[in-house]
Amino acid sequence: MRLKDKVAVITGAGSGVGRATTLRFLAEGAKVVCADVRQDWLEETVELAGGGQSGSGADDSVIGVRCDVTVEADLERLVDATVDQFGTLDVMHNNAGITGLKAGATTEDYTEAEWRRLWDINVSGVFYGSKYAIRRFKQQGAGGVILNTGSVAGMVGFGSVLYGSTKGAVNQLTKGLAVECAKDDIRVNAICPAAMPLTNFSAADDKKFEPVAQDFVDIVASIHPLGRIITAEDCAAAAVYLASDEAKNITGVLLPIDGGYVAQ
Ligand SMILES: NC(=O)c1ccc[n+]([C@@H]2O[C@H](COP(=O)([O-])OP(=O)(O)OC[C@H]3O[C@@H](n4cnc5c(N)ncnc54)[C@H](O)[C@@H]3O)[C@@H](O)[C@H]2O)c1
């Protein structure tokens, strides 16, 4: 119960890291507001977590709120809905994100629309989420936690260059906000995963991820010095620590969840 009674918002909670973190935060005693642009995936997460739409499920510690992180007003509404439901906000996990074009695509393959969409979701979403969380934390006057999902692709040169540039921005927002908000005891950290081949990350907008072949999983695992793939549950475990009071003196940290990838 390392997050007992903490109230957390998790964006991108319909899948992957956001879903795994929702389940783990609830198991650690938190109350969770799941947010996602995909209503169907969001409902699945809330049901898996034992809640029900509109609070009709058995577990009233979890609700779902549809939210598009590219729309600033959605993030304001999300924070308001959290406070309406649970009375406070303690943790904002800005996790929603999308990948770049498929493997092998180069910078000149991107259209302006694809570039803007990447930045809108991956960077503006973190800015809006942070902005309304910080406003609320300051009103409450008791500190708070922002946890962003960056990437190792924002720390080192990586195949997906334009995607990596958005994650470099997330990583920099994390460090800058950590310094700006320290006087209000608002901690800002990022988890930076390496390759997670088992999330929905590479799915098209309108469909679920197709299971990947085992030899692809093996290739991905071999990229990491520890020889294992990174999982959404690995990220959730790190998120529990960074969101908890055990990390009260940890801020501005970009924590690679990467089996040693960036240490090379
Ligand atoms: N999978 C990887 O290899 C990997 C590696 C490093 C970092 N990451 C980062 O981890 C985070 C989570 O990714 P994942 O692997 O769990 O992927 P995922 O696709 O399984 O989950 C991402 C979720 O974000 C949601 N989302 C997309 N656009 C949104 C929007 N506009 N508003 C609200 N929600 C939106 C999706 O519907 C989905 O439920 C992302 O920020 C991603 O960049 C992923």
The ligand as an SDF file (V2000), in Angstrom:
LIG
                    3D

 44 48  0  0  0  0  0  0  0  0999 V2000
    6.3520    0.8770  -26.4990 N   0  0  0  0  0  0  0  0  0  0  0  0
    7.5840    1.3380  -26.5410 C   0  0  0  0  0  0  0  0  0  0  0  0
    8.4880    0.7120  -27.1190 O   0  0  0  0  0  0  0  0  0  0  0  0
    7.9150    2.6360  -25.8420 C   0  0  0  0  0  0  0  0  0  0  0  0
    9.2740    2.9420  -25.6090 C   0  0  0  0  0  0  0  0  0  0  0  0
    9.5900    4.1200  -24.9520 C   0  0  0  0  0  0  0  0  0  0  0  0
    8.5970    4.9770  -24.5430 C   0  0  0  0  0  0  0  0  0  0  0  0
    7.2910    4.6660  -24.7910 N   0  0  0  0  0  0  0  0  0  0  0  0
    6.2810    5.6110  -24.3270 C   0  0  0  0  0  0  0  0  0  0  0  0
    5.4330    4.9590  -23.3920 O   0  0  0  0  0  0  0  0  0  0  0  0
    4.1630    5.6450  -23.3790 C   0  0  0  0  0  0  0  0  0  0  0  0
    3.0620    4.6140  -23.4020 C   0  0  0  0  0  0  0  0  0  0  0  0
    3.1830    3.8660  -24.5960 O   0  0  0  0  0  0  0  0  0  0  0  0
    2.7460    2.3280  -24.7070 P   0  0  0  0  0  0  0  0  0  0  0  0
    3.9310    1.5800  -25.1860 O   0  0  0  0  0  0  0  0  0  0  0  0
    2.0540    1.9450  -23.4740 O   0  0  0  0  0  0  0  0  0  0  0  0
    1.7690    2.4430  -25.9580 O   0  0  0  0  0  0  0  0  0  0  0  0
    0.1990    2.0820  -26.1180 P   0  0  0  0  0  0  0  0  0  0  0  0
   -0.1300    2.4380  -27.5230 O   0  0  0  0  0  0  0  0  0  0  0  0
   -0.0240    0.6770  -25.6710 O   0  0  0  0  0  0  0  0  0  0  0  0
   -0.5290    3.0830  -25.1150 O   0  0  0  0  0  0  0  0  0  0  0  0
   -0.6330    4.4720  -25.3920 C   0  0  0  0  0  0  0  0  0  0  0  0
   -2.0390    4.9530  -25.0560 C   0  0  0  0  0  0  0  0  0  0  0  0
   -2.0870    6.3720  -25.3200 O   0  0  0  0  0  0  0  0  0  0  0  0
   -3.3610    6.6320  -25.8850 C   0  0  0  0  0  0  0  0  0  0  0  0
   -3.3500    7.8860  -26.6530 N   0  0  0  0  0  0  0  0  0  0  0  0
   -2.8450    8.0810  -27.9000 C   0  0  0  0  0  0  0  0  0  0  0  0
   -3.1220    9.3330  -28.2990 N   0  0  0  0  0  0  0  0  0  0  0  0
   -3.7980    9.9300  -27.2880 C   0  0  0  0  0  0  0  0  0  0  0  0
   -4.3510   11.2200  -27.1150 C   0  0  0  0  0  0  0  0  0  0  0  0
   -4.2990   12.1440  -28.0810 N   0  0  0  0  0  0  0  0  0  0  0  0
   -4.9810   11.5070  -25.9480 N   0  0  0  0  0  0  0  0  0  0  0  0
   -5.0820   10.5580  -24.9730 C   0  0  0  0  0  0  0  0  0  0  0  0
   -4.5930    9.3190  -25.0950 N   0  0  0  0  0  0  0  0  0  0  0  0
   -3.9440    9.0110  -26.2380 C   0  0  0  0  0  0  0  0  0  0  0  0
   -3.6500    5.4190  -26.7680 C   0  0  0  0  0  0  0  0  0  0  0  0
   -5.0510    5.3280  -27.0930 O   0  0  0  0  0  0  0  0  0  0  0  0
   -3.1320    4.2860  -25.8990 C   0  0  0  0  0  0  0  0  0  0  0  0
   -4.1530    3.7750  -25.0650 O   0  0  0  0  0  0  0  0  0  0  0  0
    4.1690    6.6030  -24.5640 C   0  0  0  0  0  0  0  0  0  0  0  0
    4.4250    7.9090  -24.1060 O   0  0  0  0  0  0  0  0  0  0  0  0
    5.3410    6.1160  -25.4000 C   0  0  0  0  0  0  0  0  0  0  0  0
    5.9090    7.1320  -26.1710 O   0  0  0  0  0  0  0  0  0  0  0  0
    6.9190    3.5120  -25.4270 C   0  0  0  0  0  0  0  0  0  0  0  0
  1  2  1  0
  2  3  2  0
  2  4  1  0
  4  5  1  0
  4 44  2  0
  5  6  2  0
  6  7  1  0
  7  8  2  0
  8  9  1  0
  8 44  1  0
  9 10  1  0
  9 42  1  0
 10 11  1  0
 11 12  1  0
 11 40  1  0
 12 13  1  0
 13 14  1  0
 14 15  2  0
 14 16  1  0
 14 17  1  0
 17 18  1  0
 18 19  2  0
 18 20  1  0
 18 21  1  0
 21 22  1  0
 22 23  1  0
 23 24  1  0
 23 38  1  0
 24 25  1  0
 25 26  1  0
 25 36  1  0
 26 27  1  0
 26 35  1  0
 27 28  2  0
 28 29  1  0
 29 30  1  0
 29 35  2  0
 30 31  1  0
 30 32  2  0
 32 33  1  0
 33 34  2  0
 34 35  1  0
 36 37  1  0
 36 38  1  0
 38 39  1  0
 40 41  1  0
 40 42  1  0
 42 43  1  0
M  CHG  2   8   1  16  -1
M  END
$$$$
